[in-house]
Amino acid sequence: MSKKSKTKSVKPNLFLPTSRLNKSQRKYCKCLMSVRRTTKNPYPICVYSLRQTGRVDFTKTPSSKKTKKSKKQFNPARTNCLLNYNYANFDLKDVQLLAKERKIPISYLNKKRKRVQFKKDTLIHKLTENYLKNKKGKSKKTLKKKKSKKSKKTKLPKKTRLSKKIKSKKSKKQ
């Protein structure tokens, strides 16, 4: 009596255990990493494939009609794949391609003037650092825009501004 041994192939988890991406977002991020090896711009291919399944939604507000059978939709532009990947389970080549796409150098010149590839950990650090730096810059820009809109609304009418200028000139003369 021979017993068949069932061996399950364990797939490496491509995302961090703390990742809060839903199933659709995970499929999108996984698609990006796999297609990146074959083409320079994987985004339209992955969006198209998920659009076929009806999982992509580019609207800013969630749909008001939700049923139990409806699939969760997401906006690819607002999906943060970069900080949710578990880079330990990716090859060096995958990380290098991601860094190239983000315009991060993948090699450097050593003292002997020889081109040397960065190690995987260094590239991962550069990727996350670059993402966080760009994220902070964008949030400051949006704050400035909001402040400028508020300051335009609080301006006084022309008559009162003119009268204040005249009053200030009179006070300077005295």
Secondary structure, DSSP 8 states (H G I E B T S, - for coil): --------------B-TT----HHHHHHHHHHHHHTTT-S--HHHHHHHHHHHT-B---SS--S---SSS---B-GGG---TTTB-GGGS-HHHHHHHHHHTT---EEE-TTS-EEE--HHHHHHHHHHHHHHHHHHHHHHHHHHHHHHHHHHT---HHHHHHHHHHHHHHHH-
